[in-house]
Amino acid sequence: MWIKGRITNVTNSRNFIYSACNVCTKRTTTAVGERFSCTEGSVPHESTSELRFNLHVAFTDESGMTNITLFDQLAEKILKKKAKQIFHLSPDVLKKILSRF
């Protein structure tokens, strides 16, 4: 099923980019690029932390508005940017980019 509509607002202005395990994608306090032993998944594993992000957005179509979360891969596909590329963007710039959709 496809839903056609527009992203009308970014509802998370901070903390949408975070350091995470590159294997299980769980948040970590480990600095980006550092190796560490991750115990968050079902099986402990060696990992490297990487930047990940999610966007909370207001999505509107002809039936109304709802809030949705765009996780890393979908957000990257829509924005055509990796987390590293949007790390320093302000919420206003991010809203401008999303207003195209």
N, CA, C and O atoms as CSV, one atom per row, in Angstrom:
chain,resi,resn,atom,element,x,y,z
A,1,MET,N,N,0.830,-1.164,0.000
A,1,MET,CA,C,0.000,0.000,0.000
A,1,MET,C,C,0.887,1.244,0.000
A,1,MET,O,O,1.897,1.295,0.702
A,2,TRP,N,N,0.511,2.224,-0.775
A,2,TRP,CA,C,1.218,3.490,-0.844
A,2,TRP,C,C,0.304,4.603,-0.354
A,2,TRP,O,O,-0.901,4.586,-0.602
A,3,ILE,N,N,0.882,5.553,0.331
A,3,ILE,CA,C,0.148,6.723,0.773
A,3,ILE,C,C,0.853,7.939,0.193
A,3,ILE,O,O,2.061,8.105,0.361
A,4,LYS,N,N,0.099,8.780,-0.483
A,4,LYS,CA,C,0.667,9.979,-1.084
A,4,LYS,C,C,0.334,11.176,-0.203
A,4,LYS,O,O,-0.826,11.409,0.135
A,5,GLY,N,N,1.356,11.922,0.159
A,5,GLY,CA,C,1.159,13.088,1.008
A,5,GLY,C,C,2.429,13.905,1.073
A,5,GLY,O,O,3.330,13.742,0.250
A,6,ARG,N,N,2.495,14.790,2.062
A,6,ARG,CA,C,3.646,15.673,2.225
A,6,ARG,C,C,4.144,15.649,3.664
A,6,ARG,O,O,3.367,15.501,4.607
A,7,ILE,N,N,5.456,15.798,3.811
A,7,ILE,CA,C,6.036,16.036,5.123
A,7,ILE,C,C,5.850,17.520,5.380
A,7,ILE,O,O,6.384,18.355,4.649
A,8,THR,N,N,5.095,17.848,6.415
A,8,THR,CA,C,4.759,19.246,6.660
A,8,THR,C,C,5.533,19.873,7.808
A,8,THR,O,O,5.513,21.092,7.974
A,9,ASN,N,N,6.221,19.050,8.607
A,9,ASN,CA,C,6.977,19.613,9.723
A,9,ASN,C,C,7.939,18.567,10.272
A,9,ASN,O,O,7.649,17.371,10.240
A,10,VAL,N,N,9.074,19.016,10.772
A,10,VAL,CA,C,9.990,18.161,11.522
A,10,VAL,C,C,9.687,18.423,12.984
A,10,VAL,O,O,9.818,19.556,13.449
A,11,THR,N,N,9.285,17.396,13.717
A,11,THR,CA,C,8.841,17.605,15.096
A,11,THR,C,C,9.911,17.323,16.139
A,11,THR,O,O,9.714,17.628,17.315
A,12,ASN,N,N,11.049,16.741,15.732
A,12,ASN,CA,C,12.161,16.636,16.686
A,12,ASN,C,C,13.246,17.597,16.239
A,12,ASN,O,O,13.800,17.466,15.147
A,13,SER,N,N,13.539,18.552,17.086
A,13,SER,CA,C,14.519,19.564,16.709
A,13,SER,C,C,15.920,19.243,17.221
A,13,SER,O,O,16.898,19.812,16.737
A,14,ARG,N,N,16.031,18.339,18.194
A,14,ARG,CA,C,17.339,17.973,18.732
A,14,ARG,C,C,17.388,16.466,18.945
A,14,ARG,O,O,16.361,15.787,18.988
A,15,ASN,N,N,18.602,15.969,19.077
A,15,ASN,CA,C,18.842,14.557,19.414
A,15,ASN,C,C,18.310,13.579,18.375
A,15,ASN,O,O,17.956,12.451,18.719
A,16,PHE,N,N,18.249,13.985,17.120
A,16,PHE,CA,C,17.832,13.034,16.101
A,16,PHE,C,C,19.025,12.304,15.502
A,16,PHE,O,O,18.851,11.311,14.795
A,17,ILE,N,N,20.231,12.782,15.774
A,17,ILE,CA,C,21.451,12.094,15.354
A,17,ILE,C,C,22.134,11.576,16.611
A,17,ILE,O,O,22.277,12.300,17.596
A,18,TYR,N,N,22.552,10.325,16.569
A,18,TYR,CA,C,23.128,9.722,17.761
A,18,TYR,C,C,24.176,8.696,17.379
A,18,TYR,O,O,24.214,8.228,16.241
A,19,SER,N,N,25.021,8.348,18.325
A,19,SER,CA,C,26.034,7.324,18.157
A,19,SER,C,C,25.377,5.965,18.410
A,19,SER,O,O,24.634,5.793,19.375
A,20,ALA,N,N,25.664,5.001,17.524
A,20,ALA,CA,C,25.034,3.684,17.652
A,20,ALA,C,C,25.982,2.579,17.209
A,20,ALA,O,O,26.968,2.810,16.509
A,21,CYS,N,N,25.650,1.388,17.639
A,21,CYS,CA,C,26.373,0.180,17.236
A,21,CYS,C,C,26.158,-0.043,15.738
A,21,CYS,O,O,25.029,0.037,15.253
A,22,ASN,N,N,27.240,-0.323,15.005
A,22,ASN,CA,C,27.088,-0.550,13.569
A,22,ASN,C,C,26.561,-1.947,13.238
A,22,ASN,O,O,26.307,-2.244,12.071
A,23,VAL,N,N,26.392,-2.809,14.247
A,23,VAL,CA,C,25.856,-4.155,14.025
A,23,VAL,C,C,24.370,-4.219,14.361
A,23,VAL,O,O,23.564,-4.645,13.534
A,24,CYS,N,N,24.004,-3.799,15.572
A,24,CYS,CA,C,22.608,-3.937,16.011
A,24,CYS,C,C,21.843,-2.601,16.023
A,24,CYS,O,O,20.638,-2.589,16.276
A,25,THR,N,N,22.517,-1.496,15.757
A,25,THR,CA,C,21.965,-0.136,15.668
A,25,THR,C,C,21.453,0.433,16.988
A,25,THR,O,O,20.756,1.448,16.983
A,26,LYS,N,N,21.777,-0.187,18.109
A,26,LYS,CA,C,21.361,0.350,19.411
A,26,LYS,C,C,22.225,1.557,19.759
A,26,LYS,O,O,23.411,1.607,19.436
A,27,ARG,N,N,21.597,2.536,20.432
A,27,ARG,CA,C,22.333,3.729,20.870
A,27,ARG,C,C,23.461,3.341,21.806
A,27,ARG,O,O,23.381,2.355,22.539
A,28,THR,N,N,24.533,4.158,21.759
A,28,THR,CA,C,25.670,3.951,22.642
A,28,THR,C,C,26.240,5.307,23.036
A,28,THR,O,O,26.006,6.311,22.363
A,29,THR,N,N,26.977,5.323,24.111
A,29,THR,CA,C,27.666,6.546,24.517
A,29,THR,C,C,29.101,6.555,24.007
A,29,THR,O,O,29.843,7.507,24.246
A,30,THR,N,N,29.490,5.497,23.305
A,30,THR,CA,C,30.834,5.398,22.739
A,30,THR,C,C,30.997,6.435,21.628
A,30,THR,O,O,30.098,6.620,20.808
A,31,ALA,N,N,32.133,7.102,21.605
A,31,ALA,CA,C,32.395,8.117,20.580
A,31,ALA,C,C,32.355,7.501,19.187
A,31,ALA,O,O,32.737,6.346,18.995
A,32,VAL,N,N,31.895,8.275,18.229
A,32,VAL,CA,C,31.788,7.822,16.841
A,32,VAL,C,C,33.158,7.379,16.330
A,32,VAL,O,O,34.156,8.082,16.486
A,33,GLY,N,N,33.179,6.193,15.717
A,33,GLY,CA,C,34.407,5.631,15.163
A,33,GLY,C,C,35.192,4.758,16.121
A,33,GLY,O,O,36.145,4.097,15.709
A,34,GLU,N,N,34.812,4.741,17.398
A,34,GLU,CA,C,35.512,3.932,18.400
A,34,GLU,C,C,34.991,2.500,18.389
A,34,GLU,O,O,33.802,2.262,18.177
A,35,ARG,N,N,35.895,1.550,18.620
A,35,ARG,CA,C,35.502,0.143,18.744
A,35,ARG,C,C,35.076,-0.115,20.180
A,35,ARG,O,O,35.617,0.476,21.115
A,36,PHE,N,N,34.093,-1.014,20.348
A,36,PHE,CA,C,33.627,-1.357,21.692
A,36,PHE,C,C,32.926,-2.704,21.657
A,36,PHE,O,O,32.573,-3.201,20.588
A,37,SER,N,N,32.724,-3.295,22.835
A,37,SER,CA,C,31.971,-4.551,22.956
A,37,SER,C,C,30.523,-4.194,23.247
A,37,SER,O,O,30.213,-3.650,24.307
A,38,CYS,N,N,29.646,-4.496,22.318
A,38,CYS,CA,C,28.226,-4.179,22.465
A,38,CYS,C,C,27.509,-5.361,23.102
A,38,CYS,O,O,27.648,-6.499,22.654
A,39,THR,N,N,26.750,-5.084,24.136
A,39,THR,CA,C,26.006,-6.144,24.823
A,39,THR,C,C,24.499,-5.928,24.694
A,39,THR,O,O,23.723,-6.578,25.396
A,40,GLU,N,N,24.081,-5.041,23.822
A,40,GLU,CA,C,22.657,-4.703,23.685
A,40,GLU,C,C,21.849,-5.760,22.933
A,40,GLU,O,O,20.689,-5.988,23.276
A,41,GLY,N,N,22.410,-6.397,21.944
A,41,GLY,CA,C,21.677,-7.389,21.158
A,41,GLY,C,C,21.553,-8.706,21.894
A,41,GLY,O,O,21.972,-8.823,23.046
A,42,SER,N,N,20.982,-9.694,21.235
A,42,SER,CA,C,20.805,-10.998,21.862
A,42,SER,C,C,22.138,-11.715,22.064
A,42,SER,O,O,22.269,-12.556,22.953
A,43,VAL,N,N,23.125,-11.378,21.234
A,43,VAL,CA,C,24.457,-11.970,21.353
A,43,VAL,C,C,25.473,-10.828,21.441
A,43,VAL,O,O,25.530,-9.992,20.540
A,44,PRO,N,N,26.281,-10.776,22.515
A,44,PRO,CA,C,27.315,-9.737,22.600
A,44,PRO,C,C,28.233,-9.803,21.379
A,44,PRO,O,O,28.518,-10.886,20.868
A,45,HIS,N,N,28.693,-8.639,20.917
A,45,HIS,CA,C,29.510,-8.593,19.709
A,45,HIS,C,C,30.437,-7.388,19.732
A,45,HIS,O,O,30.184,-6.396,20.415
A,46,GLU,N,N,31.522,-7.500,18.963
A,46,GLU,CA,C,32.448,-6.384,18.787
A,46,GLU,C,C,31.858,-5.455,17.741
A,46,GLU,O,O,31.289,-5.905,16.746
A,47,SER,N,N,31.997,-4.162,17.970
A,47,SER,CA,C,31.349,-3.197,17.111
A,47,SER,C,C,32.173,-1.927,17.012
A,47,SER,O,O,33.138,-1.731,17.750
A,48,THR,N,N,31.776,-1.077,16.093
A,48,THR,CA,C,32.308,0.274,15.961
A,48,THR,C,C,31.107,1.206,16.002
A,48,THR,O,O,30.090,0.933,15.364
A,49,SER,N,N,31.212,2.293,16.739
A,49,SER,CA,C,30.077,3.218,16.795
A,49,SER,C,C,30.047,4.061,15.526
A,49,SER,O,O,31.085,4.409,14.962
A,50,GLU,N,N,28.832,4.380,15.096
A,50,GLU,CA,C,28.633,5.187,13.902
A,50,GLU,C,C,27.462,6.137,14.125
A,50,GLU,O,O,26.637,5.925,15.014
A,51,LEU,N,N,27.400,7.173,13.319
A,51,LEU,CA,C,26.273,8.089,13.408
A,51,LEU,C,C,25.045,7.461,12.773
A,51,LEU,O,O,25.122,6.875,11.694
A,52,ARG,N,N,23.912,7.586,13.450
A,52,ARG,CA,C,22.623,7.128,12.935
A,52,ARG,C,C,21.633,8.233,13.244
A,52,ARG,O,O,21.918,9.123,14.046
A,53,PHE,N,N,20.474,8.182,12.612
A,53,PHE,CA,C,19.485,9.197,12.920
A,53,PHE,C,C,18.080,8.725,12.641
A,53,PHE,O,O,17.850,7.768,11.902
A,54,ASN,N,N,17.151,9.426,13.254
A,54,ASN,CA,C,15.740,9.237,12.939
A,54,ASN,C,C,15.083,10.603,12.989
A,54,ASN,O,O,15.478,11.482,13.754
A,55,LEU,N,N,14.080,10.752,12.161
A,55,LEU,CA,C,13.358,12.017,12.091
A,55,LEU,C,C,11.906,11.777,12.461
A,55,LEU,O,O,11.259,10.865,11.947
A,56,HIS,N,N,11.411,12.606,13.353
A,56,HIS,CA,C,9.995,12.597,13.697
A,56,HIS,C,C,9.367,13.711,12.868
A,56,HIS,O,O,9.735,14.879,13.002
A,57,VAL,N,N,8.426,13.346,12.018
A,57,VAL,CA,C,7.838,14.332,11.108
A,57,VAL,C,C,6.315,14.277,11.154
A,57,VAL,O,O,5.713,13.260,11.499
A,58,ALA,N,N,5.718,15.403,10.795
A,58,ALA,CA,C,4.276,15.455,10.597
A,58,ALA,C,C,4.039,15.157,9.120
A,58,ALA,O,O,4.628,15.798,8.249
A,59,PHE,N,N,3.180,14.185,8.843
A,59,PHE,CA,C,2.873,13.767,7.478
A,59,PHE,C,C,1.399,14.059,7.215
A,59,PHE,O,O,0.531,13.664,7.993
A,60,THR,N,N,1.126,14.749,6.119
A,60,THR,CA,C,-0.234,15.168,5.814
A,60,THR,C,C,-0.663,14.650,4.442
A,60,THR,O,O,0.090,14.734,3.471
A,61,ASP,N,N,-1.875,14.117,4.377
A,61,ASP,CA,C,-2.494,13.766,3.101
A,61,ASP,C,C,-3.922,14.296,3.110
A,61,ASP,O,O,-4.292,15.057,4.004
A,62,GLU,N,N,-4.727,13.905,2.130
A,62,GLU,CA,C,-6.081,14.460,2.028
A,62,GLU,C,C,-6.985,14.060,3.199
A,62,GLU,O,O,-8.018,14.692,3.417
A,63,SER,N,N,-6.617,13.037,3.942
A,63,SER,CA,C,-7.464,12.597,5.059
A,63,SER,C,C,-7.083,13.248,6.387
A,63,SER,O,O,-7.841,13.164,7.354
A,64,GLY,N,N,-5.913,13.896,6.445
A,64,GLY,CA,C,-5.502,14.537,7.689
A,64,GLY,C,C,-4.003,14.466,7.896
A,64,GLY,O,O,-3.233,14.293,6.952
A,65,MET,N,N,-3.600,14.604,9.164
A,65,MET,CA,C,-2.191,14.640,9.529
A,65,MET,C,C,-1.906,13.576,10.586
A,65,MET,O,O,-2.737,13.295,11.449
A,66,THR,N,N,-0.705,12.990,10.494
A,66,THR,CA,C,-0.247,12.063,11.513
A,66,THR,C,C,1.248,12.256,11.714
A,66,THR,O,O,1.940,12.737,10.818
A,67,ASN,N,N,1.744,11.884,12.881
A,67,ASN,CA,C,3.178,11.944,13.157
A,67,ASN,C,C,3.785,10.587,12.866
A,67,ASN,O,O,3.247,9.559,13.275
A,68,ILE,N,N,4.899,10.582,12.163
A,68,ILE,CA,C,5.596,9.338,11.848
A,68,ILE,C,C,7.087,9.508,12.136
A,68,ILE,O,O,7.595,10.627,12.214
A,69,THR,N,N,7.767,8.392,12.290
A,69,THR,CA,C,9.209,8.392,12.495
A,69,THR,C,C,9.869,7.764,11.280
A,69,THR,O,O,9.509,6.664,10.861
A,70,LEU,N,N,10.832,8.469,10.724
A,70,LEU,CA,C,11.614,7.961,9.602
A,70,LEU,C,C,12.955,7.515,10.164
A,70,LEU,O,O,13.745,8.340,10.623
A,71,PHE,N,N,13.211,6.225,10.130
A,71,PHE,CA,C,14.466,5.715,10.641
A,71,PHE,C,C,15.553,5.824,9.584
A,71,PHE,O,O,15.294,6.146,8.424
A,72,ASP,N,N,16.759,5.549,10.011
A,72,ASP,CA,C,17.980,5.788,9.258
A,72,ASP,C,C,17.878,5.559,7.750
A,72,ASP,O,O,18.032,6.506,6.980
A,73,GLN,N,N,17.625,4.341,7.317
A,73,GLN,CA,C,17.680,4.034,5.889
A,73,GLN,C,C,16.633,4.799,5.085
A,73,GLN,O,O,16.944,5.324,4.016
A,74,LEU,N,N,15.406,4.870,5.578
A,74,LEU,CA,C,14.359,5.596,4.859
A,74,LEU,C,C,14.633,7.095,4.870
A,74,LEU,O,O,14.447,7.768,3.855
A,75,ALA,N,N,15.073,7.620,6.010
A,75,ALA,CA,C,15.394,9.041,6.102
A,75,ALA,C,C,16.538,9.394,5.140
A,75,ALA,O,O,16.492,10.428,4.474
A,76,GLU,N,N,17.563,8.535,5.070
A,76,GLU,CA,C,18.668,8.775,4.135
A,76,GLU,C,C,18.182,8.760,2.701
A,76,GLU,O,O,18.613,9.581,1.892
A,77,LYS,N,N,17.293,7.842,2.376
A,77,LYS,CA,C,16.761,7.744,1.015
A,77,LYS,C,C,15.960,8.995,0.658
A,77,LYS,O,O,16.093,9.522,-0.447
A,78,ILE,N,N,15.143,9.465,1.571
A,78,ILE,CA,C,14.323,10.648,1.308
A,78,ILE,C,C,15.185,11.907,1.228
A,78,ILE,O,O,15.017,12.723,0.322
A,79,LEU,N,N,16.110,12.061,2.181
A,79,LEU,CA,C,16.957,13.254,2.219
A,79,LEU,C,C,18.104,13.225,1.216
A,79,LEU,O,O,18.678,14.261,0.881
A,80,LYS,N,N,18.431,12.016,0.740
A,80,LYS,CA,C,19.584,11.810,-0.138
A,80,LYS,C,C,20.869,12.291,0.534
A,80,LYS,O,O,21.765,12.833,-0.113
A,81,LYS,N,N,20.932,12.076,1.856
A,81,LYS,CA,C,22.098,12.447,2.646
A,81,LYS,C,C,22.307,11.417,3.751
A,81,LYS,O,O,21.351,10.856,4.286
A,82,LYS,N,N,23.564,11.183,4.081
A,82,LYS,CA,C,23.923,10.309,5.196
A,82,LYS,C,C,23.912,11.112,6.487
A,82,LYS,O,O,23.931,12.343,6.461
A,83,ALA,N,N,23.882,10.409,7.619
A,83,ALA,CA,C,23.874,11.069,8.925
A,83,ALA,C,C,25.062,12.017,9.066
A,83,ALA,O,O,24.922,13.110,9.615
A,84,LYS,N,N,26.233,11.605,8.572
A,84,LYS,CA,C,27.423,12.460,8.650
A,84,LYS,C,C,27.199,13.792,7.928
A,84,LYS,O,O,27.692,14.833,8.364
A,85,GLN,N,N,26.450,13.749,6.817
A,85,GLN,CA,C,26.234,14.955,6.023
A,85,GLN,C,C,25.243,15.922,6.674
A,85,GLN,O,O,25.324,17.130,6.453
A,86,ILE,N,N,24.309,15.402,7.474
A,86,ILE,CA,C,23.317,16.303,8.073
A,86,ILE,C,C,23.614,16.625,9.535
A,86,ILE,O,O,22.846,17.325,10.195
A,87,PHE,N,N,24.729,16.108,10.029
A,87,PHE,CA,C,25.069,16.267,11.445
A,87,PHE,C,C,25.058,17.727,11.900
A,87,PHE,O,O,24.608,18.023,13.007
A,88,HIS,N,N,25.537,18.626,11.075
A,88,HIS,CA,C,25.661,20.025,11.476
A,88,HIS,C,C,24.519,20.911,10.958
A,88,HIS,O,O,24.565,22.127,11.140
A,89,LEU,N,N,23.516,20.340,10.329
A,89,LEU,CA,C,22.409,21.151,9.837
A,89,LEU,C,C,21.518,21.616,10.980
A,89,LEU,O,O,21.250,20.859,11.914
A,90,SER,N,N,21.069,22.837,10.907
A,90,SER,CA,C,20.135,23.351,11.908
A,90,SER,C,C,18.741,22.809,11.608
A,90,SER,O,O,18.486,22.388,10.480
A,91,PRO,N,N,17.834,22.807,12.581
A,91,PRO,CA,C,16.456,22.367,12.334
A,91,PRO,C,C,15.783,23.157,11.212
A,91,PRO,O,O,14.996,22.595,10.451
A,92,ASP,N,N,16.078,24.443,11.102
A,92,ASP,CA,C,15.473,25.256,10.050
A,92,ASP,C,C,15.928,24.814,8.657
A,92,ASP,O,O,15.119,24.748,7.731
A,93,VAL,N,N,17.215,24.513,8.511
A,93,VAL,CA,C,17.729,24.031,7.225
A,93,VAL,C,C,17.123,22.671,6.913
A,93,VAL,O,O,16.748,22.405,5.771
A,94,LEU,N,N,17.026,21.817,7.908
A,94,LEU,CA,C,16.428,20.503,7.721
A,94,LEU,C,C,14.964,20.632,7.291
A,94,LEU,O,O,14.524,19.918,6.390
A,95,LYS,N,N,14.218,21.517,7.911
A,95,LYS,CA,C,12.822,21.752,7.520
A,95,LYS,C,C,12.739,22.228,6.077
A,95,LYS,O,O,11.835,21.829,5.344
A,96,LYS,N,N,13.679,23.081,5.662
A,96,LYS,CA,C,13.691,23.577,4.288
A,96,LYS,C,C,13.921,22.428,3.307
A,96,LYS,O,O,13.257,22.343,2.274
A,97,ILE,N,N,14.863,21.549,3.636
A,97,ILE,CA,C,15.126,20.384,2.787
A,97,ILE,C,C,13.877,19.506,2.691
A,97,ILE,O,O,13.502,19.068,1.603
A,98,LEU,N,N,13.236,19.252,3.833
A,98,LEU,CA,C,12.056,18.383,3.848
A,98,LEU,C,C,10.839,19.014,3.191
A,98,LEU,O,O,9.927,18.299,2.777
A,99,SER,N,N,10.807,20.327,3.089
A,99,SER,CA,C,9.640,20.995,2.505
A,99,SER,C,C,9.471,20.671,1.020
A,99,SER,O,O,8.415,20.938,0.446
A,100,ARG,N,N,10.489,20.108,0.403
A,100,ARG,CA,C,10.396,19.713,-1.009
A,100,ARG,C,C,9.518,18.483,-1.214
A,100,ARG,O,O,9.124,18.189,-2.343
A,101,PHE,N,N,9.211,17.768,-0.152
A,101,PHE,CA,C,8.511,16.487,-0.294
A,101,PHE,C,C,7.050,16.610,-0.049
A,101,PHE,O,O,6.325,15.619,-0.132
